[in-house]
Amino acid sequence: MLYYLFQWLHEYNVPGAGVFSYTSFRALMAIILALLISSIFGEKFIALLKRKQLTEMQRDAAIDPFGVNKIGVPSMGGVIIIVAILVPCLLLGRLDNIYMVLMLVTTVWLGMLGFSDDYIKTFKRHKDGLRGRYKILGQTVLGLFVGLVLYMSPQVVIRENIEIQTAGDEIEVIHRNQNLKSTKTTIPFLKNNNLDYADFVGFLGDKAQIAGWIVFVIVTIFVVTAVSNGANLNDGMDGMTAGNSAIIGVTLGILAYVSSHIEFASYLNIMYIPGTEELVIFICAFIGAMIGFLWYNAYPAQVFMGDTGSLTIGGIIAVYAIIIRKELLIPILCGVFFIESLSAILQTQYFKIGKRKGVKQRIFKRAPFHDHFRTTASQLDTTCRYLISKPDSVFHEAKITVRFWIVSIVLAAITIITLKIR
C-alpha cells in the first residue's frame, strides 16, 4: 500500500518519493520491518500465550539426554512469523503482481491449516491434532490452485534464451523480445538447462502443450506437499527449522533476483521471468521473520512455531521455487528437509517389513534423522535390532542444530553454483 502512495507522491515531484520504485530499497525495508515486527510483536504474543496457558504439553525431559524440560513453553509461535511476513509485503509490495498475490495466498492458506492443527492440539487437548488426510488435502488444494493460476494468468510468462555467434567466435546469450507461456523449468548441471514438461507427453502431438500444463500442476501439488511436510518434520529442535529456512530463503532470493533481471539472466544463461522482482520483497520479509523469530526460538526456546509455522514455511519455499522455475533444485537446496522426510519414511517401512517377518527392527535410533543424534543407548529398545546405532555418544541439541545449519549453507552454495556449472 505504501508503494502506491509513494508512486502517487512521485507523480507530484515530492522529493524522495521515487525511492519506493527501487526493488533493493523495498527489499531492505522489508527485512527491517519484519525483524521489528517479529521482535516487538513476538514478545507481546509470547506473553499472551503464557497468560492464556497455551503451552506445549507433549515434550518433557524424559526424551532429552540433557534433562531439558520443555513443558510450559508456548506453542503456536508461527503466528509471529506469518504476521511478520504479511505486514511488510502488504505495505511495501505491489499487490497487482500475480506472484506476490500467490505468495500471500500461500502464507495465509497454510497458516490457517497449521493453526487448525495447533488449535486442536492446544485447545481440544488432542495430541494428534488435525488428521493427516486433512493436512494432505489442504496442501493438495493449494498446489492445485497455484498450478492453475500459473497456467491461466497472462502475467506468468518467460523469455527464452537465444545463443548468438558473434564475430569474435564468442557466444552471446540474449532473450527473445516476446513473452511466452511455457511449461519449461530449470534442470541443474546440464548445459541446455531447461526442461519442458510438455516433452513428457510429446506423443500427444498438438495437445502436448496443454497436457504439459497438467503435468506441471501435478508436479506443483507434489512439491508443495513434500516440502511442507519436510519442514514440519524438521521442526523438532530449538531454532532448527527457522535457521535452515532463513538460509534457504537467502538462496531463493538470489535466484529470484537474477531471474528477474534481464542482464543477469542473459549473463548466467538462465530464463528471464518478468515480474519476479516482487518476490525479492516477499523473501526478504520471510528472511527477516525467520531471523526475528530465532531471537525467541533459539536454544533454550521461549516459544515453538508449531505446525502454524512449519507447514507455512515449507509451503512458501515450495511455491516460491515453482514460480521461479527452480523446483528441481529443491532436493539440493532443501536437502535437510529431504533427508528428514526420507529418514521417517525409511524408518516406518523398515519397521513394517520386520513386523511381517516377526522381527523388531529399525534403521535409526529415532526418526526423523535429527533425533537420531540425541538418543542415548539407555533409551534404546533392547528387544529391537538397529541397523545404525552410531554414534554411541549424544550431542547437545544446540550443536545438532548448528551443524544442520552448516549443512544447509553448503547445500545453498551448491545450489547457487549450479547456475554456472553445467
C-alpha positions in Angstrom: 0.0 0.0 0.0 2.9 2.4 0.7 4.2 1.6 -2.7 1.1 3.1 -4.4 1.1 6.1 -2.0 4.7 7.0 -2.8 4.2 6.4 -6.5 1.3 8.9 -6.4 3.5 11.3 -4.5 6.3 10.8 -7.0 4.0 12.0 -9.8 3.7 15.3 -7.9 7.5 15.5 -7.7 7.6 15.1 -3.9 11.4 14.7 -3.1 12.4 11.2 -2.1 9.1 9.6 -3.1 10.7 7.8 -6.1 12.9 5.7 -3.8 10.0 3.2 -3.5 10.3 2.3 -7.1 13.6 0.6 -6.4 13.3 -3.1 -5.6 16.5 -3.0 -3.5 15.2 -0.3 -1.2 11.8 -2.0 -0.6 13.6 -5.4 0.0 15.9 -3.9 2.7 12.9 -2.1 4.3 11.0 -5.4 4.3 13.8 -7.2 6.2 14.0 -4.4 8.8 10.2 -4.2 9.2 9.9 -7.9 9.5 12.6 -8.0 12.1 10.9 -5.2 14.1 7.5 -6.9 13.9 8.8 -10.3 14.9 10.8 -8.9 17.9 8.2 -6.4 19.2 5.0 -8.3 18.4 6.7 -11.6 19.3 7.4 -10.6 22.8 3.8 -9.5 23.4 2.4 -12.5 21.7 4.5 -14.9 23.8 3.4 -13.2 27.0 -0.3 -13.5 25.8 0.2 -17.3 25.1 1.7 -17.7 28.6 -1.2 -15.8 30.2 -3.7 -18.0 28.4 -1.6 -21.1 29.2 -1.4 -22.1 25.6 1.7 -24.0 26.1 3.5 -27.2 25.0 2.0 -30.3 26.6 3.9 -33.2 24.9 7.6 -32.5 25.3 9.4 -33.5 28.5 12.8 -34.1 30.0 12.5 -37.8 29.5 13.3 -37.6 25.8 16.2 -35.2 26.3 19.5 -36.7 27.4 20.5 -33.4 29.0 17.3 -33.2 31.0 15.8 -30.1 29.4 12.1 -29.8 30.3 10.1 -28.1 27.6 6.6 -28.4 29.1 5.1 -25.0 29.6 6.9 -23.4 26.5 4.2 -21.6 24.4 3.4 -23.1 21.1 1.6 -21.6 18.0 4.5 -19.1 17.6 4.1 -19.5 13.8 1.6 -16.7 14.1 4.6 -14.4 14.8 6.2 -15.5 11.6 3.0 -15.1 9.5 2.3 -11.6 10.8 6.0 -10.5 10.3 5.7 -11.7 6.6 2.3 -10.3 5.7 2.6 -6.8 7.1 5.8 -5.8 5.2 4.5 -7.4 2.0 1.2 -5.6 2.2 2.9 -2.3 2.9 5.9 -2.5 0.5 4.8 -4.9 -2.2 3.0 -4.4 -5.4 -0.4 -6.1 -4.9 -1.2 -6.2 -8.6 1.7 -8.6 -9.1 0.4 -12.2 -9.5 3.5 -13.7 -8.0 3.2 -11.6 -4.8 -0.6 -12.4 -4.6 0.2 -16.2 -4.9 2.8 -16.0 -2.1 0.4 -14.1 0.2 -2.4 -16.6 -0.5 0.1 -19.5 0.2 1.1 -17.9 3.5 -2.5 -17.3 4.7 -3.8 -20.7 3.5 -1.1 -22.9 5.0 -1.1 -20.6 8.1 -4.8 -21.4 8.6 -4.1 -25.1 8.0 -1.3 -25.3 10.5 -3.3 -23.1 13.0 -6.1 -25.6 12.8 -3.7 -28.4 13.8 -2.3 -26.4 16.7 -5.7 -25.3 17.8 -6.9 -29.0 18.1 -3.7 -29.9 20.0 -3.8 -26.9 22.4 -7.5 -26.2 22.9 -9.0 -29.6 22.4 -6.1 -31.4 24.1 -5.9 -33.9 21.3 -2.2 -34.8 20.9 -2.5 -35.9 17.3 -4.0 -32.7 16.1 -5.6 -32.4 12.7 -5.9 -35.7 10.9 -3.1 -36.4 8.3 -5.6 -36.8 5.5 -6.9 -33.2 6.0 -3.4 -31.8 6.0 -2.7 -33.5 2.7 -6.0 -32.3 1.3 -5.2 -28.7 2.3 -1.8 -28.9 0.7 -3.2 -30.6 -2.4 -5.8 -27.8 -2.8 -3.1 -25.2 -2.5 -0.9 -27.0 -5.1 -3.8 -27.3 -7.5 -4.7 -23.6 -7.0 -1.1 -22.4 -7.6 -0.6 -24.6 -10.6 -3.9 -23.5 -12.3 -3.2 -19.8 -11.6 0.3 -20.1 -13.1 -1.3 -21.8 -16.1 -4.2 -19.3 -16.6 -2.7 -15.9 -15.6 -1.4 -13.8 -18.5 1.2 -12.3 -16.2 3.0 -15.7 -15.9 5.4 -15.7 -18.8 9.1 -16.3 -19.6 11.6 -15.2 -22.2 13.6 -18.0 -23.7 17.4 -17.9 -24.3 18.9 -17.4 -27.7 22.6 -18.1 -28.3 24.2 -15.9 -31.0 27.6 -16.5 -32.6 29.5 -13.1 -32.6 32.2 -12.0 -35.0 34.9 -13.0 -32.5 33.6 -16.6 -32.3 32.2 -15.9 -28.9 28.7 -17.0 -28.0 26.4 -14.2 -26.6 23.2 -15.1 -24.9 20.2 -12.8 -25.4 16.5 -13.2 -24.7 13.6 -13.1 -27.1 11.6 -9.9 -27.1 8.4 -12.0 -27.0 7.0 -13.2 -23.7 5.8 -16.8 -23.8 3.6 -19.1 -21.8 5.8 -22.1 -21.2 5.9 -25.3 -19.2 9.7 -25.1 -19.1 11.7 -25.3 -15.8 15.3 -25.3 -14.8 17.2 -28.6 -14.6 20.6 -28.4 -12.9 24.1 -29.5 -14.1 23.1 -29.7 -17.8 24.3 -27.2 -20.5 21.0 -26.5 -22.0 19.4 -26.5 -18.6 15.7 -26.1 -19.5 13.3 -29.0 -19.2 9.9 -28.8 -20.8 7.2 -30.8 -19.0 5.4 -30.9 -22.4 8.1 -33.2 -23.7 6.9 -35.9 -21.4 3.6 -36.0 -23.3 5.0 -35.2 -26.7 3.3 -38.2 -28.2 0.0 -36.3 -27.9 1.0 -34.0 -30.7 -0.9 -30.8 -30.8 -2.4 -31.4 -27.4 1.1 -31.9 -25.8 1.3 -28.2 -24.6 -2.0 -28.4 -22.7 -1.1 -31.9 -21.3 2.3 -30.4 -20.3 0.5 -28.0 -18.0 -1.4 -30.9 -16.4 2.0 -32.5 -15.7 3.1 -29.1 -14.3 0.1 -28.9 -12.0 0.7 -32.5 -10.7 4.4 -31.6 -10.0 3.3 -28.5 -8.2 0.9 -30.5 -5.9 3.7 -33.0 -5.2 6.4 -30.4 -4.4 4.1 -28.3 -2.2 3.1 -31.4 -0.2 6.6 -32.8 0.1 8.4 -29.7 1.1 5.7 -28.6 3.5 5.8 -31.9 5.3 9.6 -32.0 5.2 9.8 -28.6 7.0 7.2 -29.9 9.5 9.4 -33.0 10.3 12.5 -30.8 10.6 10.8 -28.7 13.4 12.0 -30.8 16.3 14.7 -28.8 17.9 15.1 -25.2 19.1 16.0 -22.9 16.1 16.4 -25.8 13.7 13.7 -25.0 11.1 13.9 -21.2 11.4 17.7 -21.2 10.8 17.5 -23.7 7.9 14.6 -21.8 6.3 16.4 -18.4 6.6 19.4 -19.9 4.7 17.1 -21.4 2.1 15.3 -18.0 1.8 18.5 -16.1 1.1 19.3 -18.6 -1.7 15.8 -18.3 -3.2 16.1 -14.5 -3.1 19.3 -14.6 -5.1 17.8 -17.0 -7.7 14.7 -14.8 -8.0 16.7 -11.6 -8.4 18.9 -12.9 -11.2 15.8 -14.4 -12.9 14.0 -11.1 -12.8 17.0 -9.1 -14.2 17.3 -9.5 -17.9 21.1 -8.7 -18.0 21.9 -11.1 -15.2 19.7 -13.7 -16.7 21.5 -13.3 -20.1 24.9 -13.5 -18.4 24.0 -16.6 -16.5 22.2 -18.1 -19.5 19.0 -18.8 -17.5 15.4 -18.0 -18.4 14.2 -14.5 -17.8 11.0 -14.3 -15.8 9.4 -10.8 -15.9 7.7 -9.6 -12.7 9.6 -11.9 -10.2 11.4 -8.9 -8.8 8.4 -8.6 -6.4 9.4 -12.0 -5.0 12.6 -10.4 -3.7 10.5 -8.2 -1.4 8.5 -11.2 -0.2 11.5 -13.3 0.5 13.3 -10.5 2.4 10.2 -10.2 4.6 10.4 -14.0 5.0 14.1 -13.9 6.0 13.5 -11.1 8.4 10.7 -13.0 10.0 12.8 -16.1 10.4 15.8 -14.3 11.9 13.4 -12.3 14.2 11.7 -15.5 15.3 15.1 -17.1 16.1 15.5 -14.4 18.8 12.9 -16.3 20.8 13.2 -19.7 19.3 17.0 -20.2 19.7 18.0 -22.7 22.4 16.5 -22.7 25.0 13.3 -21.8 23.2 10.9 -19.3 24.6 8.3 -20.3 22.0 7.7 -23.0 19.4 6.5 -22.3 15.9 4.1 -25.3 15.9 2.5 -26.5 12.7 1.3 -22.9 12.1 4.8 -22.0 11.3 6.4 -25.2 9.9 3.7 -26.1 7.4 3.6 -22.5 6.2 7.4 -22.2 5.9 7.6 -25.4 3.8 4.7 -24.3 1.5 6.3 -20.9 1.0 9.6 -22.4 0.0 7.9 -24.8 -2.4 5.6 -22.3 -4.1 8.4 -19.8 -4.4 10.7 -22.3 -6.1 8.0 -23.3 -8.5 7.2 -19.7 -9.5 10.9 -19.0 -10.4 11.1 -22.4 -12.2 13.7 -23.9 -9.8 11.6 -26.7 -8.3 14.1 -29.3 -9.5 16.8 -27.7 -7.3 14.7 -28.4 -4.2 16.3 -31.8 -3.4 19.7 -29.9 -3.2 18.6 -26.7 -1.6 16.2 -28.3 0.8 18.4 -31.3 1.3 17.9 -31.2 5.1 14.2 -31.4 4.7 14.6 -34.1 2.1 16.7 -36.3 4.5 14.3 -35.7 7.4 11.4 -36.9 5.3 13.3 -39.8 3.8 14.5 -41.0 7.2 11.0 -41.0 8.6 9.7 -42.9 5.6 12.5 -45.5 5.6 12.2 -46.0 9.4 8.5 -46.7 9.1 8.8 -49.1 6.1 11.7 -50.9 7.6 9.8 -51.4 10.8 6.8 -52.8 8.9 8.9 -55.2 6.9 10.4 -56.6 10.1 7.0 -56.8 11.7 5.8 -59.0 8.9 8.8 -61.3 9.5 8.2 -61.3 13.2 11.4 -59.2 13.8 11.5 -55.9 15.7 13.9 -53.7 13.7 14.6 -50.1 13.0 17.2 -48.3 10.8 17.9 -45.3 13.1 17.8 -44.9 16.8 14.9 -42.5 16.3 13.4 -40.7 13.3 13.3 -38.0 11.9 17.0 -38.0 11.4 18.0 -35.2 13.8 16.5 -37.2 16.7 19.0 -40.0 16.0 21.8 -37.9 17.3 20.3 -37.1 20.7 19.1 -40.6 21.7 21.2 -42.4 24.3 21.9 -46.1 24.5 19.8 -46.3 27.6 16.8 -45.1 25.6 17.0 -47.8 23.0 14.6 -50.8 23.0 16.8 -53.8 23.9 14.4 -56.1 22.0 14.8 -54.2 18.8 17.6 -54.5 16.2 19.1 -51.2 15.0 20.7 -51.0 11.6 22.6 -47.8 12.6 23.3 -47.4 16.3 26.3 -45.0 16.0 27.2 -42.6 17.4 27.3 -44.1 20.9 27.5 -40.6 22.4 24.8 -38.0 22.1 25.2 -34.4 21.0 23.6 -31.4 22.6 20.5 -30.0 20.9 22.2 -26.7 20.1 25.2 -28.4 18.5 22.9 -30.6 16.3 21.0 -27.5 15.2 24.1 -25.5 14.3 25.6 -28.5 12.3 22.3 -28.8 10.4 22.6 -25.1 9.6 26.1 -25.6 8.3 24.9 -28.4 6.1 22.2 -26.1 4.8 24.8 -23.4 4.0 26.8 -25.9 2.0 23.7 -27.1 0.1 22.8 -23.4 -0.6 26.2 -22.8 -2.0 25.9 -25.8 -4.3 22.5 -24.6 -5.4 23.9 -21.2 -6.5 26.9 -22.9 -8.2 24.5 -24.8 -10.4 23.8 -21.5 -12.2 27.3 -21.8 -13.8 28.3 -25.4 -13.6 26.6 -27.2 -16.4 
